[in-house]
């Protein structure tokens, strides 16, 4: 798969060549290193400056400054026409946290015709300061920087004719990710982990956002994109996680974005009025689209897909171009939003918008002119879930949840007399399309146990992994019916291996107090996932091991988990304990899972 890239017209390339040709012939390469001699003009690594600002202060338009690994405790004020290149975003650090905070504080200020790349930037803290402040920023480029501990990761103050480019930066531990004010900036391929707003367009700005990834984890009040009366264009961006609003939009253009909540945890996928919204996928939210009737005219909402939202629309009625189908992504848990073969989102977008291969656009992140070419993978369905058994009119009635893949074909039902049996073709007792099956037992009055499980099949013959297993005990008494044994179950997590998250299923046959723990291989506590009273039923709990989740390990107790950062790759153990209403342990279970980075 090749990701689509910008294609520059020949006239633009000629202009770039002319600019380069007209640069001063005296343009100089300078160096900065803590091991340098600090004697101007800093023309070699051996005579490098030990301060970035020392090198900037003697540089002129067209100069390039290379900075070696190290921590540079200073604030950077660029001058026009400079290129500043660090040795790497993890090893070349600009740290301004020791400076006295004042209003409009920043770590780096970028001005016209400046390029800056390959730095890690620490500003103040999540409540104070701007990581990179772009003033005017004509023809400037900010790329491959890691920005942390700031109120705003990047702030752009630029006239409407200036188009600074902000590309491929990593922004985390900030309140707001990227804020555009009075700007026509191009903001592409950045990855942002904000605590409040990911992308912000202020008044009189008209930025273009392309292929950015905004990730939230348990952040109440957060917004993926917030519009303050701007004219923004959002193309092929991903808004992923848990927050209040995915996109808050008024009069913007939204094409081929994906909003993917966690179990309905985005309060609203898209809220606003007057915007043109096409080819987007909105999934797992409380409300897919909320039309703000006080904010202007209804949005144009066409050729979008809404799936697994608690409510698809509020104050709005859909037209026939929108669909409501399982998008069949390859692996959302790993942020892989490519479409599988037979996805109903393929060629279902606006027919006036084309994919990079010239076909009608797909809906979602990888469709449209800023998507990419890739091969649709034909994957097996997900395993059937929530298999149960009851005795009904002389038969064992099996029920389970319905698979929603577009290419789903049939279920295979398996039965054996031994637990944890291997489900091969000799154990098949039925192939059905429904989500239930009545089994007429072969020997109803022979004392024995029967075990059931099932798999899902698609139209090309791919078979899923097996569901959980249920057990039925035959008493052997002619006058006695079979006894369906409901069992407590701690099931295998899926996906496994996993990154960045996985689902842990379990079943309770009676109400009780449930604790579900995760330990590392050394037996140290990583996280308490469940610590509450629950009723009878089938449950699925997400485990997402990142830094924001660390704080949840405490749950108000007097001990801490000891995990203050993302956990490492390796084997982890999850354990469940269930106590009855009389505070007596009735079930414990333990399984292993594998985290891969």
N, C-alpha and C positions, 0 to 999 in steps of 0.2 A: 504494500500500500504506500502511495506517495502522497504526502499532504500538499494541497494546492498552495502555490506561492503567488505573491503579487507579480504581475507582468507589467513592466515599465515600457511606455511607448518610446519609439526611437528618438523622437524630438526631445523627450525628457532626458534620455541618455546623452544626447549631444550637448544639452545645457549643462549637465553635470561635468562633462568633459571640458567644456569651455571654462567653467568655474575653476576646475582643478588646474587648467593651463594658465589661468590668470593669477593664480595665487603667487604671493611673493616668492621669488627664487631663493630667498634667504631663509625659507622655512626650515626649522631646526628640530631635531629629535633630542629630547632631554630625559633625564633619569632621576628617579627618587628611590632611595634605599636607606634603611637605618644604618647600614654599614658604609655609606658613602663618606667622602671627605668634606662635603658641604662647601666646596669652593666653586663659585660660578665660573663658567656657564653650565655646568652639570652635563657634559656631553658624553660621558661614559659611565658605566656602572661603578667604576673605581672612583670617579669624582662626582658621584651622584649627590643630590641634595638629601638631607635627612628630614625635610619637611615638604609636603606637597605644595604649600603656599609659597615657599621660597622659589620653587621652580616656576610656578604660575606668574609670580611677580616680575620675572625677567623675560617672560615669553611674549611673543607677538603673534598676530593673526597668522594662522597656518601651522603653528608649531604643534608637535605631538610630545606628550609626556608619558613615559612608562613608569609604573610604580611597582616596586618589588613587594613580596609578601611581608606582612607585619601589621602592627596596630598603630594607626596614626591618629593621635588625639588632637584633632583640630577641626575647625570649620572651613569649608572650601567655598571660595568665591571665584568662579570662573570668569575669564575675560573673553570677549568675542573671538571666535575663530579657533579656539583651542580644542585639541583632542586629548582626553585624559583616559588612559587605559590601565586598569589594575591587573594584578597577576592572577586573580580569581575571586569569585564572589564568596568563597568560604575562607580564603586565606589572606586576602588583602582588605583590611578593615579600616574604615573611617569611623571613629568613635567620639561623639561630642557630648557624652553623658556627664562628663565632669565639668562642663561649662555652666555658668550661671544662666538660668532660663530667663529670657525676656520675651516680650510679645513678638510675633512673627519669627520666632526662632526656627532655624533650619540647620541641617548638617551640610548640605551642598546647594549652592545656587548656580543654576544653568542659565546662560544668556544666549544671544544670537550666535548661530553657526558653531555651536559647541557639540562635541560628541563625548559621552562619558559611558564607560562600560567596565564590567568585571570587578565591582566592589561590593563589599558587605558594609552596610550603613547602620549604625546605632545612633539614635537621636537623643531622646530624653526618656520618656516612658509613654505608656499607651494613652495618657491624658494630655501630653504636651508635645508641641513641636511638629515640624514638617521634615520628613526625611530628605526629599529632594524638592526644591522650589524652582520651577521653571519660569523665569521672567522673560516675556516676549517670546524667546525661543525660536526665532526664525531659523528654519533649516536645522534645528537641533535634533539630536538622537540620544535617547537614554535607553540603554539595553543591558541585559545580563547583570543586573544589580540585585542584591538581596537587601531588603529594607525592613528593619525591625525597630520596635520600641519607639513608636511615634504616634501622635494623634492622627496625622495624615501621612500616608506613605509617600505619595507624590501629589503635589499641587501644581496646576498649570495656570498661570496668568498670562494670557497671550491674546493679541489682537486677532480679529476675525480673518485677516489675510495671512496670518502666520500658522504654520502647520507643523508644530513639533511632533516627533514620533517617539512613542514610549512603547518598547517592545521587549518581550521575553524576560521580564523582571519577576522576581519572587518577593511578595510582600506579605508579611505575617506579623502577629503581635502588634497590630495597629487598630485604632478605632475605625477610621475610614481608609479604604485602599487608595483609589486614585480619584482626585477631584479636579474637574475641568471648569475654569471660570473665564468667560469672554474668549473662548478658544475654539479653533477648528482642528484640534489635535487628532492624530490617528493613534489609537491605543489598541495594540494587538498582542495576543499570545502571552499575556501576563497571567500569573497564578497568584491569587489573592486569598488570604485567610483573615478576613476582618472580624472585628468584634461588633461593629454596627453596620456600616454601609460599605459595600464592595466598590461600586462605581457611582460617582455623583456628578451630575451635570447641572451647573449653576445657571443663573439667568444670562441670556444672550450668548450662550455657548452652543456650538453645534459639532461636537466630537463624533468620530466614528469608532465604534468598539467592535473589534473582529477577533474571534477565536480566543477570548479570555475565559479563564476558569475561576469562578468565585465559589469558595467552599466555606460553609458554616457548620459548626457543631454545637448544638444546644445553646444558641444565642437568641435570647428573647429580645424582641424589638428590632431585629436586624432586617436589612433590606439589601437584596442583591444589587439592584440598580435603582437609584433615586433621581427623579427628574424635578428640577425647579424651573419650569417654563423654558426649557431649552428646545433645540431641534436636533435630537440625537438620532443616530443610526446604530442599531444593535444587530450584528450579524454573526451567527454561529457561535454564540457565547453559551457557556454552561453555568447554571446556577444550581448548586448542589448542597443538600444538607438540611439544616433545620433553622427556620427563622420565621419572621412575621410576614414578610412579603418577598416574593421572588423579584418582580419588576413593578415599580411604581412609575407609570408612564402617562404623559399628557402631550399629545401631538408629535410623538416620535414614530420612527419606523423600526419594526421588530420583525426580523426575517431569520428563520432557521435557528432559533435559540432553543435550548432545552432547559426546562425547570424541573428538577427531580428532587422531590422532598423525601423525607424519611418517615414512612408510615403516617402520612397525612400531617406532617409536622410543619410544613410551610402553611401559615395561616391562610394566605391567599397567593395563588401563583402569579397572576397579573392583575393589578388594580389601576384604574385610570379612565381616561376618556380621550376621544379625538385622535387616537393613534391608529396606524396602519399595521396590523398584526397578521402575519402570514407564515405558514410552514413551521410553526413552533410546536414542540411537544411539551405539554404541561401534565405532570404526573405526581401522584402521592401528596396532594395538597388538601387543605380544608375546603377551599373554594378555588376552582380553576381560574375563572375570570370574574372579577367584580367590576361592574360598570359604575363609576362614580358619577351619578346623575347631576351632581352639583358642579362637576368639573368641565362640562362642555358636551359636545355631541357624542353619540355612541361611537365606539371604536369600529373600524373595519376589521372584522375577525373572520378570516377565511382560510381554508385548507390547513387547519391546525388539527392536532390530535390531543384529546384529553383522556386520561386513563387513570383509574383507581383514585380519583378524587372523591372526597366525601360529598361535595356538591360541585357540579361542573360550572354552573352559571348563577350569578346573582344580579338582578336588575337587567338581565340581558337574555335574548333568545337567539339560539344558534341558527345558521342556515345550513343547507344540505351539503356544503363543501367540507365541513368539519367532520372528523371521524372520531370514534370512541373505541379504540382497540389496543390490545397488548402490543407495544411497539417491537417486542422481541429484540431487545438490545443484547449484545454479546455478553457483557459482564459489567453492569453498573457498579457493583461493589469495588471494582478496580478502575472505575471511571472510563470503562470501555463502552462507548455509546455507538459503536458501529452497529448497523442493522444486520440481523441474520437473514439468510435466504428465506423467502416467503413472508417477510415482515409486511404487514399491510401499509406501512409507511413508505415503501418503495414506490417511486413514480406517482405518489399521491399528493404532491405539493401543487402550488400554483402552476398551471401549464405555461404561463408567461415567464417563469423563472426556470432556468436550466441548470443542471448539474455540470460539473467540469467536463464530463464526457459528451455533453450536448443533448443528453436525454432529459425528459421531464424531471423536475427536481424531486428529490426525496424530502419527506418531512423530518425535521430534527437537525441535530448538530452537524452531521456530515453531508447534508444536502446543500444545493445551491452553488453559486459560483465560488464561494469561499470555503466549500467543503473539501472533499478529496476523493481520489480514485481508490477503490479497494475492492477486494473480492468478497462477496456475501458468503458467509460460512453457514453450512447446513449443520446445525447442532441438534443434539437430542433434546427432547422436552425436559422440563423440570420433573423431579420425582413427585408422584401424587402425595398429597398431605392429608392429615387428619382422618386416617382410616379407623373406622369403628365397626363393632359387630354387636347385633342384638338378636334375640330369638323371637321369631315372628311367625305364628301359624305353622309350626312344624319345620320351618326353614331357618337357617342362619342368614340374617340380612346384613350385608356389608355396605357401608356408605363411605364416601370420601369427597374431598373438595375437587372442583372441576378445574382442569387445565385450560389455559386461555390462549395457548399458542395458535396462530392462524393455520399452521400445518398439522395440528393435532388430528390423529386418526382414531385410535382405539386404546383401550386398557386391556392388559393381560392380567388375569386373576390367577394366583398360584395358591396351592394348598399342599401341606405335608403334615406328617405326624411327629416331626422332630423340630425343636426350636432352632432358630437361626439357620434354617435350611438354605441350600443353594437353589436359586430359582432358575432352573433350566426348563427346557421344553417338556420334559417328562412330568413336570409339576403343574402345568397349565390346566385349569379346569374351565376357563371361559375366556372369551375375547368379546368385550362389550364397549359400546360408545357412551352408555349412560354412566352416572356417578353412583350407581347402586347395583347390587347383584344378590339374588336369593340362591343360596346353596342348599340343595337337597342332599343331605349327608348320605354317603354310600351305606353306612352301617350305623343306624341311629342308636341302637341299643347295645353296641359293643363298647365297653368301657375303654376310652382312649382320649387323647388330646389331639386337637387339630389346630394348625397354625396357618395363618393367611398373610399374604402380602401381594402387592400389585405393582406394575410398571406402566408407564405411558409410552405409546408408540406414535410416531409421526407418519405422514403420508409417504415418505421415502424409506421407511423401515428402521429409522433410528429408534433405539429403545433407551428410556431413562434408567437411572438407578432405581432400586426398589424403594417402596414406601416403608414406613414402619411395619412391624409385625404384630398381629393380634392373635390371641389364643382363645379357643373354645374347648371346654372340658365336657366330655360325654360321660354321664354317670353310670351307664350300664343297666339302669332300672327301666323296664318296659313302660311303666307308668310315669316315669320322670323325664321331663324335657332336657335337652342339652343345657348346660350352664355356660353362659358367656362370661369369661373371666376378664374383667376390665383391670388392667395393670397400670401401675405408675410406670412412666417411661421417661428416661432421659435419652434423647435421640442424638444421633451424630449431627454435628454442625454442618451447615452448607453455606457457601462453598467451602471446601477443605481440600488443599491448602487455600488460604485466603489472604487478601490484601485489597482494600484497607479495612474491610469489615466482614462479619459473618453472622449467620443466624443460628441460634441455639434453640431447638424445639424441645418441648417436654409436655407430658400429659399428667393431669391429676384426676384420680378416680373419686376423690372426696375433697371437700373444702379443707384447707389447712394453711398453716403459716409456712411460706416458702422462702428459702434462702438459696440463691444461685451465685456461686463464687467462681472467680478465675484466679488460678495460681500459675506462677512460672515453674520451670522444671526443678527449681531448688526448693519449692514449697512456699515461696514468699507470695503474699497476697498482692494481686494486681488490681482487682476490681470486684466489688459486689454488684452484680447486675440486678438482682431481685432481693428485696427484703421486706415482704409484706404478706398480708393475708389474701389468699386468692380462692375463688370458687372452682368447682369441678369444671374441667375442660381441657382443651388443647391450646398451648401457648407457644409463641415464638418471640425470642428476645434478641435484639441486635447487640453485638459486641464490636465496638469501634475503638481500637486501642491507639488513641492519639493524646497529645498533651492536654487538650481541653477535658478529656475524659478522666485524667489523673485525679482531678479534684473531687470526682464523684466517689472515689474509693473510700473516702472517709465517711460520707453519709451521716455527718453529725456525731460520730463516735469520738472517743478520746484517743484514737490511734490513727496513724497515717499509713498509706500503702507503701511509701518509700519510692514510688514511681512518679517522678516529676517531669518526665519527658516521654517521647514516643518509645514504645517497647521495641526490643530488637527482634530480628527474625529468630525462629526456633519453635520448639514444642511447648505448648501451654496446656494446662489441665483445667477443665471446668467440672464443678461438683455441685450437686443439688442436695438439699436436705429439706424434708417436709415433716412438719409436726401437726398432729391432730388438734381438734378443739380442746382436748384435755392436756395439751402441751407434751404429748408423747411422740417421739420420732416414729414415723410410719414408713418412711422411704428415704434412702440415700442412693445416689448414683454418681458415677464419675466417667468421663471420657477425655480423650486427648484431641488436640487440634494443632494445626501447623500454620504459623504466620510466616509468610515469605515476602521479603522486600526486594 
